[in-house]
Amino acid sequence: MTPTPSDPTRPTPPDPGNGTGPAQDTTTPALSGTGNGTGHPRNTAMPAPSGTTTDTGPARPGTDHGTDGTHPGGPGGPGGPGHPTTPPGQGTGTTSTALTRAQLWTRARGFLLAVAVLLTAAVALAGLQAGDHHGRLDPRSADPDGSRALAQLLKERGVTTRVVTNAQEAAAAAGPGTTLLVADPDLLGEPQRRAIRSAIDLSGGRTVLVAPGSPALPELAPAAHAKGFAHQRDLDPGTPACTLPAAGTAGRAGTGDGLRYTTDLPGATGCYPSGGHPTLLVLPSTTKGGDTVLLGSETFLLNKRLADEGNASLALQLLGSRPELVWYLPTPADMSADPGTDAQDPSLLDLVPAGWTWALLQLFVAAALAALWRARRLGPLVTEDLPVAIRASEATEGHARLYRRADARDRAATVLRAAARERLAPLVGVPAPQAHDPAALVPAVSARLTAGGRPSDPAALLFGTTPADDAALVALADHLDALEREVRSS
């Protein structure tokens, strides 16, 4: 038997190697019938029977002639050398570049651990130091603005110091054997002032008012009046007018840099004058043995100034004349809420203990350093090719579809007119900055138009109103094109 020659009238099958070119059959023609169903031609050494051809018609599922290049598993079809294999049930997709939770945790755990350690250390440090920091003029505070040193000196001389934080408790503790010190009387409300005034009149002891001003004097010391500020820090006692033994013994002291007072009450004693008005005023009480001391400044009671001049001597004699010292520090609950008072409410930072303030500062510095450490370093700009090149016509059509979907004829008309003005300006000799100025562009364009061929009014075309419908918008685009063509051809 001889091989049957190929039929010249039948089309040449595709190349099994690439699925595009003519077949190059290097094997013996297959027997008449179907393939082996495995995606490869059945090779045989037997020639085809006489009168048969190698063409068996269109390929059916499960059959393969090995020449159509489109069968799954064939050289030219999916899964072959020229086509990537796609698992069943899965389509092609893009690889996500987003970080997973595990990656985020791996990157952030070091920073979070450092912040946790710093926060724990700051809280512990603030908690350990909070007991030593209370506030200004506090006998428990060792800060420069505290008064712990004075309290310790008084304790060595047998004077006990008791700190109270409300006016009722202070008034109840006052008596003939006590010295009641009111740290900031201007901040007291009206009920608190009445309680302190009652203690002044009935206790028979000494009451020391630290820097009382116009809000507190009318109720706590009505016989005295404030006379401005003393601009000197250290003052002399002012003898012989000052007959107070404590001032004579202490000598020069830092009672200045605060308020000055005046009074016409008989028996009052004024010391340490500044500009003719005393900064320390002693008023006799209606109860025998009692008196009220007005201090224009609390500076000589503070830790940082106690060792200067005669401050320690004056403070010990004023506050140590009785065996018990009641130190009244007003709290926010005792502070005045009256609208007519001049006292200012303390800010949030004034109420925060000093230890916590330093802790917050340390946390802020640590956070700034961590941000500087972990911040992204931005280098020079790098030009990157777009992953997909979009033709200008496609971008234009996309914008047009968006405008049409939103019925944004005004925006579309504005874009068309602005582009036309920018193209016409250099043609008629108008500078680019004046391309959108009707007074400069319209006369220049009109001068280039011929009387017979003018499509319409250039001003209405280039600076007109919004088209009423889509047909008017299309007509506007056509008129702008016609206008530009006429200017170019003129």
Number of C-alpha atoms within 10 A of each C-alpha: 8 9 15 15 13 13 11 7 6 8 9 15 18 19 19 23 21 19 19 13 13 15 18 13 11 6 11 14 22 21 20 14 14 18 20 15 15 14 17 18 19 18 13 12 10 13 15 20 13 11 8 15 18 16 20 13 9 10 16 11 9 13 18 25 27 29 25 22 25 19 23 16 19 27 24 24 21 17 16 18 14 14 13 10 12 11 9 6 5 7 7 7 6 5 6 7 6 8 9 10 9 9 10 11 12 11 11 12 11 11 14 12 11 14 16 12 10 17 17 12 15 20 16 13 15 20 14 11 15 16 13 17 20 21 21 19 23 23 25 21 22 20 21 16 21 22 24 21 22 22 24 16 15 21 15 10 12 13 20 17 22 15 16 18 15 19 24 17 15 23 23 13 19 25 20 17 18 25 29 29 23 23 20 19 26 23 26 27 19 16 13 21 22 17 18 25 17 15 23 26 18 18 26 21 24 29 30 21 25 23 23 27 25 16 19 22 20 13 14 21 19 12 15 21 17 18 16 13 18 22 13 14 15 19 21 20 26 19 15 9 12 21 15 16 11 17 25 17 13 19 18 19 25 25 31 27 19 19 25 32 25 18 19 9 12 9 10 20 18 26 24 27 24 23 12 11 21 29 31 26 24 22 21 17 21 12 14 13 13 22 21 23 21 25 24 27 23 22 22 27 28 26 23 16 19 22 14 13 17 20 23 21 18 25 22 19 16 17 25 22 16 19 17 23 25 23 22 22 23 19 14 15 11 19 21 23 16 11 7 8 15 13 19 11 12 11 8 7 10 12 12 14 17 18 20 19 14 14 20 15 12 16 18 12 12 16 15 11 12 14 12 11 11 10 9 8 8 6 6 6 6 6 6 6 7 7 6 6 7 9 8 9 9 10 11 10 11 12 13 15 12 12 15 13 9 9 13 15 19 15 12 20 23 17 12 17 20 16 15 19 26 18 14 22 21 12 15 18 12 19 13 14 9 14 22 20 13 15 11 14 23 23 13 17 22 17 12 16 19 12 9 6 10 15 15 12 13 20 15 11 20 24 17 14 11 16 16 10 10 13 9 14 18 13 12 21 17 11 18 22 14 16 24 18 12 17 19 13 8 10
